């Protein structure tokens, strides 16, 4: 047995968590649930008064009803906690690989506490009011009504927390999928993202509860900007693998996801907060995301990540808002989305080209625009409609609103399906010659000369031809090395920096060109937990191209039934659609209850603003 094999015999489990951790988490969840139920029941039966006093004190300070002030404060601190844990968790996996268990990763504590805090904030809003909290409130019992925003916030938090136990079940069946886009992972981040819409609805209910004494102090203003900045961030979490440079899907998906987030968040912010709001919200997002990135990267020693600025898209939305189109909200949203999906994306690409590992080559722009423009147009309309809800403007007919949301979901789904479509030329091969470089004791650094066969497998300007090394440890490196290879000739490339091929590093050649997305393993350590033998880094390598997921997600069980994986993914998709439907219902209920009625011609798709 080699020393490398001996080193990795004790690798953490590639399946679910240990039974002791499952039992511990279950007991903790049960105890916390019982405490919450007791506090809620004691408050509703007037056996305790401290919760009322605390909420009312905050309500006086922030000039909002008690059932808004305390839940919003709990939510805000919780969502920031979850964001920090999420960014740290992704960095942790990129730099260190899989977890020994959920309790062995310190980032998980911040995520669990943050997601629970979102649920707790929603439940607090539900439990607190003794009187009916506004005209949009939902009746629970004969004398108990709850605000719509609180119900939706609790639902989003519960949806996100459900992802944790389901994630462990998923790993036990399919192995660990070290990717952000695992179905149960999307439940957790999706629930947190959707909750940002709920908190804005809750704040809107509090504003409308006593319209004669509405006071927009500094706290409320900052909260709203922070919420819209959070919306930029929340809608961006699906693209975070691109931010680190370890994207496992085609590059053309990134512009579409940026356009969607930018159009929806910027249009909603501008509609709600007025002139300059889209840019200010983007600046809040930059400050918050930048602070977390600095803390996770340089301070905690994890791989550094970049993120979209959204200033270009926000600027074009502000310019569109200066025209008479702003008086017709849906038309304003559509044109803003069009501007974001074209000029806004071009402005954002300047930043992407400057700092990201994978800038957008000219070759992807036609397909990128074909995906991004319809998505951003519909997202802009959704953002404008949400802004109308938050400002009390009457939405168009119910059929129009539902049709726009459904169309958005379908178009986004079609764009994602296209982005996930890849071709793997498994009949092609790569010849890789490794040259030893000076290395520290116990390390092995090499340079690589790569010849792709046949040479015309890639064009003269592919999306990328790189060598990726991750999940390793080395001085002055944070578990991630990405080398964009120099093109010597047709199909012939050379490395530009030393490449690690030792220890726990996993190193592969990556090629993406149009629909072609494939890789060749260069070095992978032995791992008995999967189990998997070592893929040695020979001085002369001749290996076939394979599907990248078999290398990047080495722990995933490729022999698991495909139908079961598909069924599980569809089930998660159904749950996600149910949450979107609930948010749509909540927004419609708020609008029907809190806006001035006016006759609307449903044949007119772009009514004037109230």
Secondary structure, 3 states (H helix, E strand, C coil): CCHHHHHCCCCCCCCCCCHHHHHHHHHHHHHHHHHHHHHHHHHHCCCCCHHHHHHHHHHHHHCCCHHHHHHHHHHHHHHHHHHHHHHHHHHHHHHHCCCCCCCCCHHHHHHHHHHHHHHHHHHHHHHHCCCCCCCCCEEEECCEEECHHHHHHHHHHHHHHHHHHHHHHHHHHHCCCCCCCCHHHHHHHHHHHHHHHHHHHHHHHHHHHCHHHCCCCHHHHHHHHHHHHHHHHHCCHHHHHHHHCCCCCCCHHHHHHHHHHHHHHHHHHHHHHCCCHHHHHHHHHHHHHHHHHHHHHHHCCCCCCCCCCCHHHHHHHHHHHCCHHHHCHHHHHHHHHHHHHHHHHHHHHHHHHHHCCCCCCHHHHHHHHHHHHHHHHHHHHHHHHHHHHHHCCCCCCHHHHHHHHHHHHHHHHHHHHHHHCCECCCCCEEEEEEEEECCCCCCCEEEEEEEEECHHHCCCCCCEEEEEEECCCECCECCEEEEECEEEECCEEECCCCEECCCCCEEEEEEEECCEEEEEEEEECCECCCCECCECCCCEEEEECECCHHHHCCCCCCCCCHHHHHHHHHHHHHHHHHHHHHHHHHHHHHHHHHCCCCCCCCCCCCCCCC
